[in-house]
Amino acid sequence: MAGQQSLVDYCQGFQRASESWPPLPLADDITVDWWRQLLAEDPSGPLQGDRVVETLQSDLPQLRLPQVPGISRSELYRRLVLRGEEANPAELLAAGPEPLWQQGNALKLWLAPHPCGAMPVLSTPNWTDFCLLVNALAHRCEPVALAHGVHAQAVSGLIHWGLIRRFGPKSRARLILLHDAPYGSVGASEVPGCPDAASWQQASTSLRLEHELTHLATKRLLGEMRLNLLDELVADCMGMVAALGLFDAQLFGRCLGLDPNGDPLAGGRWGTYVTELDTGDARRAIGLVMDRAQELQALFQANPKLLRPDYSVARLQWLCQQRLDQVISDWPASAPDNHGL
């Protein structure tokens, strides 16, 4: 592994961590109105099943195009996606096989609330369908092979003709894509207090969603959403507390792709966040994040009230003030007892 970044630079925290935050909750992005209206117009409740793709295809033609190499450079892609023109079935068929959904009846679209703004979420329990969604909406319909450890994708800057027609040509969509699967490919038996696989599957979806929303929150509040182990610690901590009501350092390590001793496993998720470090510094960074995780667990065990939902915003702000190379700071004594919204 060739290092392009020093460990000292890597361990720098969020640059604007000490700045005051604006009053929360923040207003939703104006484009959320389109999604909210779409969901409100459906008389049968949350948009799910085959109706999800059928409803979205006219505004997201990416969901209609075949996923074949080079499709994003084709005239058909330019016409449908970039110019919002129509294409007849014969043209689509000539370009390649249409996307085949394995469990179209299990697709689900909803709005996830968050103090930094609601976000549309599109989820599926099927890995193949998740890959189709990611390739269509994040990779311009190109058939990119996703790593099997990837179960979520935040998409921004998406060309969405429903938004363009309503809000103008510069409007772009943001949404979160989720694959309903055990978080970090960790089994339920390794999860503290989790009685069975079904409970862990449900908790994993909540954890994964809160994780992605946390990354988007740091982007909106601090201007940064980084591939860094500190960001993963912050997002996993917020996710675990929201989904499980606790933070467990060993579970964090297992979900990151470390063995029970904290050593990195080949192909683990940890590798995504240390690509700019050389091998030695990468191992040191992993050791540092595990030290901070154990300190977090101990602090929460000593102060269980900090796990309450009404502390979530203050917890996030405090977590964002930490650094990998420094001991986790105590909860500020000046903080009021209630930090909820």
URRAZI-V996192 format. One record per residue. N is the residue number from 0. RES is the residue in three letters. PHI is phi in whole degrees, 0 to 359 (none if undefined). Layout:
n:N res:RES phi:PHI
n:N res:RES phi:PHI
This chain:
n:0 res:MET phi:none
n:1 res:ALA phi:270
n:2 res:GLY phi:280
n:3 res:GLN phi:246
n:4 res:GLN phi:222
n:5 res:SER phi:281
n:6 res:LEU phi:296
n:7 res:VAL phi:300
n:8 res:ASP phi:294
n:9 res:TYR phi:299
n:10 res:CYS phi:276
n:11 res:GLN phi:297
n:12 res:GLY phi:281
n:13 res:PHE phi:294
n:14 res:GLN phi:297
n:15 res:ARG phi:254
n:16 res:ALA phi:298
n:17 res:SER phi:274
n:18 res:GLU phi:286
n:19 res:SER phi:289
n:20 res:TRP phi:268
n:21 res:PRO phi:290
n:22 res:PRO phi:302
n:23 res:LEU phi:249
n:24 res:PRO phi:282
n:25 res:LEU phi:282
n:26 res:ALA phi:292
n:27 res:ASP phi:298
n:28 res:ASP phi:302
n:29 res:ILE phi:303
n:30 res:THR phi:292
n:31 res:VAL phi:297
n:32 res:ASP phi:301
n:33 res:TRP phi:297
n:34 res:TRP phi:294
n:35 res:ARG phi:296
n:36 res:GLN phi:294
n:37 res:LEU phi:302
n:38 res:LEU phi:289
n:39 res:ALA phi:290
n:40 res:GLU phi:283
n:41 res:ASP phi:277
n:42 res:PRO phi:291
n:43 res:SER phi:267
n:44 res:GLY phi:100
n:45 res:PRO phi:307
n:46 res:LEU phi:287
n:47 res:GLN phi:210
n:48 res:GLY phi:77
n:49 res:ASP phi:301
n:50 res:ARG phi:297
n:51 res:VAL phi:299
n:52 res:VAL phi:294
n:53 res:GLU phi:301
n:54 res:THR phi:288
n:55 res:LEU phi:274
n:56 res:GLN phi:300
n:57 res:SER phi:291
n:58 res:ASP phi:262
n:59 res:LEU phi:237
n:60 res:PRO phi:297
n:61 res:GLN phi:304
n:62 res:LEU phi:283
n:63 res:ARG phi:261
n:64 res:LEU phi:283
n:65 res:PRO phi:294
n:66 res:GLN phi:261
n:67 res:VAL phi:231
n:68 res:PRO phi:305
n:69 res:GLY phi:87
n:70 res:ILE phi:299
n:71 res:SER phi:291
n:72 res:ARG phi:259
n:73 res:SER phi:276
n:74 res:GLU phi:295
n:75 res:LEU phi:297
n:76 res:TYR phi:297
n:77 res:ARG phi:300
n:78 res:ARG phi:291
n:79 res:LEU phi:285
n:80 res:VAL phi:272
n:81 res:LEU phi:279
n:82 res:ARG phi:248
n:83 res:GLY phi:71
n:84 res:GLU phi:273
n:85 res:GLU phi:269
n:86 res:ALA phi:225
n:87 res:ASN phi:274
n:88 res:PRO phi:305
n:89 res:ALA phi:295
n:90 res:GLU phi:297
n:91 res:LEU phi:295
n:92 res:LEU phi:294
n:93 res:ALA phi:292
n:94 res:ALA phi:282
n:95 res:GLY phi:150
n:96 res:PRO phi:294
n:97 res:GLU phi:289
n:98 res:PRO phi:301
n:99 res:LEU phi:250
n:100 res:TRP phi:275
n:101 res:GLN phi:286
n:102 res:GLN phi:224
n:103 res:GLY phi:302
n:104 res:ASN phi:289
n:105 res:ALA phi:255
n:106 res:LEU phi:295
n:107 res:LYS phi:215
n:108 res:LEU phi:236
n:109 res:TRP phi:206
n:110 res:LEU phi:256
n:111 res:ALA phi:263
n:112 res:PRO phi:286
n:113 res:HIS phi:199
n:114 res:PRO phi:302
n:115 res:CYS phi:262
n:116 res:GLY phi:116
n:117 res:ALA phi:293
n:118 res:MET phi:223
n:119 res:PRO phi:293
n:120 res:VAL phi:231
n:121 res:LEU phi:238
n:122 res:SER phi:232
n:123 res:THR phi:207
n:124 res:PRO phi:274
n:125 res:ASN phi:258
n:126 res:TRP phi:297
n:127 res:THR phi:298
n:128 res:ASP phi:293
n:129 res:PHE phi:299
n:130 res:CYS phi:298
n:131 res:LEU phi:299
n:132 res:LEU phi:296
n:133 res:VAL phi:297
n:134 res:ASN phi:294
n:135 res:ALA phi:293
n:136 res:LEU phi:259
n:137 res:ALA phi:252
n:138 res:HIS phi:237
n:139 res:ARG phi:56
n:140 res:CYS phi:72
n:141 res:GLU phi:282
n:142 res:PRO phi:280
n:143 res:VAL phi:279
n:144 res:ALA phi:278
n:145 res:LEU phi:272
n:146 res:ALA phi:295
n:147 res:HIS phi:293
n:148 res:GLY phi:276
n:149 res:VAL phi:273
n:150 res:HIS phi:230
n:151 res:ALA phi:206
n:152 res:GLN phi:209
n:153 res:ALA phi:271
n:154 res:VAL phi:247
n:155 res:SER phi:223
n:156 res:GLY phi:69
n:157 res:LEU phi:279
n:158 res:ILE phi:291
n:159 res:HIS phi:221
n:160 res:TRP phi:288
n:161 res:GLY phi:296
n:162 res:LEU phi:289
n:163 res:ILE phi:298
n:164 res:ARG phi:294
n:165 res:ARG phi:269
n:166 res:PHE phi:246
n:167 res:GLY phi:114
n:168 res:PRO phi:294
n:169 res:LYS phi:271
n:170 res:SER phi:291
n:171 res:ARG phi:224
n:172 res:ALA phi:265
n:173 res:ARG phi:232
n:174 res:LEU phi:200
n:175 res:ILE phi:246
n:176 res:LEU phi:256
n:177 res:LEU phi:233
n:178 res:HIS phi:253
n:179 res:ASP phi:285
n:180 res:ALA phi:206
n:181 res:PRO phi:304
n:182 res:TYR phi:297
n:183 res:GLY phi:64
n:184 res:SER phi:58
n:185 res:VAL phi:267
n:186 res:GLY phi:284
n:187 res:ALA phi:300
n:188 res:SER phi:295
n:189 res:GLU phi:264
n:190 res:VAL phi:258
n:191 res:PRO phi:300
n:192 res:GLY phi:73
n:193 res:CYS phi:263
n:194 res:PRO phi:285
n:195 res:ASP phi:201
n:196 res:ALA phi:296
n:197 res:ALA phi:296
n:198 res:SER phi:295
n:199 res:TRP phi:293
n:200 res:GLN phi:299
n:201 res:GLN phi:295
n:202 res:ALA phi:296
n:203 res:SER phi:299
n:204 res:THR phi:295
n:205 res:SER phi:296
n:206 res:LEU phi:297
n:207 res:ARG phi:296
n:208 res:LEU phi:294
n:209 res:GLU phi:297
n:210 res:HIS phi:301
n:211 res:GLU phi:293
n:212 res:LEU phi:296
n:213 res:THR phi:294
n:214 res:HIS phi:301
n:215 res:LEU phi:294
n:216 res:ALA phi:293
n:217 res:THR phi:295
n:218 res:LYS phi:295
n:219 res:ARG phi:284
n:220 res:LEU phi:271
n:221 res:LEU phi:243
n:222 res:GLY phi:76
n:223 res:GLU phi:223
n:224 res:MET phi:218
n:225 res:ARG phi:251
n:226 res:LEU phi:272
n:227 res:ASN phi:213
n:228 res:LEU phi:295
n:229 res:LEU phi:295
n:230 res:ASP phi:300
n:231 res:GLU phi:291
n:232 res:LEU phi:297
n:233 res:VAL phi:299
n:234 res:ALA phi:291
n:235 res:ASP phi:291
n:236 res:CYS phi:298
n:237 res:MET phi:298
n:238 res:GLY phi:293
n:239 res:MET phi:297
n:240 res:VAL phi:296
n:241 res:ALA phi:294
n:242 res:ALA phi:270
n:243 res:LEU phi:241
n:244 res:GLY phi:75
n:245 res:LEU phi:203
n:246 res:PHE phi:232
n:247 res:ASP phi:237
n:248 res:ALA phi:296
n:249 res:GLN phi:293
n:250 res:LEU phi:297
n:251 res:PHE phi:302
n:252 res:GLY phi:296
n:253 res:ARG phi:296
n:254 res:CYS phi:292
n:255 res:LEU phi:280
n:256 res:GLY phi:99
n:257 res:LEU phi:254
n:258 res:ASP phi:281
n:259 res:PRO phi:302
n:260 res:ASN phi:271
n:261 res:GLY phi:87
n:262 res:ASP phi:272
n:263 res:PRO phi:290
n:264 res:LEU phi:266
n:265 res:ALA phi:301
n:266 res:GLY phi:81
n:267 res:GLY phi:290
n:268 res:ARG phi:299
n:269 res:TRP phi:306
n:270 res:GLY phi:300
n:271 res:THR phi:297
n:272 res:TYR phi:258
n:273 res:VAL phi:231
n:274 res:THR phi:295
n:275 res:GLU phi:270
n:276 res:LEU phi:257
n:277 res:ASP phi:285
n:278 res:THR phi:301
n:279 res:GLY phi:295
n:280 res:ASP phi:292
n:281 res:ALA phi:298
n:282 res:ARG phi:295
n:283 res:ARG phi:293
n:284 res:ALA phi:297
n:285 res:ILE phi:296
n:286 res:GLY phi:298
n:287 res:LEU phi:295
n:288 res:VAL phi:292
n:289 res:MET phi:289
n:290 res:ASP phi:299
n:291 res:ARG phi:295
n:292 res:ALA phi:297
n:293 res:GLN phi:294
n:294 res:GLU phi:294
n:295 res:LEU phi:299
n:296 res:GLN phi:303
n:297 res:ALA phi:296
n:298 res:LEU phi:295
n:299 res:PHE phi:293
n:300 res:GLN phi:295
n:301 res:ALA phi:280
n:302 res:ASN phi:227
n:303 res:PRO phi:299
n:304 res:LYS phi:296
n:305 res:LEU phi:290
n:306 res:LEU phi:273
n:307 res:ARG phi:292
n:308 res:PRO phi:303
n:309 res:ASP phi:286
n:310 res:TYR phi:258
n:311 res:SER phi:299
n:312 res:VAL phi:293
n:313 res:ALA phi:295
n:314 res:ARG phi:298
n:315 res:LEU phi:297
n:316 res:GLN phi:296
n:317 res:TRP phi:294
n:318 res:LEU phi:299
n:319 res:CYS phi:290
n:320 res:GLN phi:269
n:321 res:GLN phi:274
n:322 res:ARG phi:225
n:323 res:LEU phi:296
n:324 res:ASP phi:264
n:325 res:GLN phi:226
n:326 res:VAL phi:302
n:327 res:ILE phi:304
n:328 res:SER phi:286
n:329 res:ASP phi:295
n:330 res:TRP phi:299
n:331 res:PRO phi:299
n:332 res:ALA phi:296
n:333 res:SER phi:279
n:334 res:ALA phi:291
n:335 res:PRO phi:293
n:336 res:ASP phi:293
n:337 res:ASN phi:238
n:338 res:HIS phi:244
n:339 res:GLY phi:281
n:340 res:LEU phi:247
